[in-house]
């Protein structure tokens, strides 16, 4: 037996933690983004203005404190706005957002992805 632990130690299964919110910038330039997320009671969960570098991404954890339906509104400071409603489970499903040169795509990110 090793001095570092027992032979019969059980390993916990590997689970993929999904970030609550992931913003990816596929545009050819840096983008200024405003994000507002509200919960089922119409209470604001997140309001943020962020800069996403060209080809980069931002991830947030701890945005969704409990399972439920959240409304997400995203606006580019120079351009399009988009809103969507998704049901999420913290750590298992999140919300992804892709910025393209001519559009913004919002989608639910499942843990199996």
N, C-alpha and C positions, 0 to 999 in steps of 0.2 A: 504494500500500500504506500502511496506517495505521501510525502509530508504536506502536500498542498491540497489534499482532499480525499474523499473516499471513492472507491471504485464504483459504488452503487448510486452515485449521484445522478439524478434524473435531469435531463435537459428540457427546458421549456421550448415549446414549438416557436419557430421563427414567424413572427407576424410582421407584415409590412405596415408601417405607420404612414398614413396618408396625411400630407399637410392640409390644414383646413382650407387654405387659399393659396393657389399658385398662379402667378402672372408671368407669362413668357412673352418676350418681345421678339417677333420675327420680322419686324420692320427694319429698314436700313438706317434708321436714325433713332437717337434717344427719344423716349416719349414720356411726357408728363401725364400721369394717370390719377384720377380721383375715384375713390372707391367708397361706397356707402352700403352697409349691410344692416338690415333690420330683421328682427325675429317675428314670431307669430303674433306677439302682442304689439307689434309696430314700434318696439323699443329699438333704438339704435345700438347696434353691437360694435360696429366699427365705422369710423369716418376717417379717411386717410388720403393724403396727397403724397404720391411717391414718384420718383424718377426711375424709369426702367431703362438701363443701357441697351444699346444695340446688341441683339443676340443674347441678352441676359435674361434672368428671371428673378422674381422675388417670391419667397414663401413665408407664410405666416402660420404659426401654430397657436392654439389656445383661443382662436376666434370663436369657435362654436363650443360653448360650455355644456350643452346638452343636445340630444337628438331633436330634430324638428325641422320645420320648414323655414327657410330664410330667403329674403328678397335681396338680390344683389343688383346694384346699379353701378355701372362703370362708365366714366366719361374720359375721353382724351381731351386734354386742354386745348388742342388744336384739331378738332375733328369730331368724330362720331361718339355717340352715347348709346349704351345698350343696357337693358334691364332683363332680369330673369329670376324665376322663383324655383328653388330646388330644396328637396328634403335631404338632409344629411345626418350622418351618425359620426360624432367626433372620433377620430382615429381610424375609422373604417371607410368613410366616404367624405370627400371634400369637394371643393369647387375649383375648377381650372379655368383659366382665362388666357386666350391667345390673341396677341395683337399682330395683325397682318397689315401690310401697306394700305389696303383698301377696306378693312373690316376688323371687327372685334368678335371673337367667338367665345361664348361662355358655355361650359358643360360641367356635368357632375363627374367626379373622379372616383370610381369604385376602388376598393382595396385590391381587387384582383388584377388591376391594370398593371 
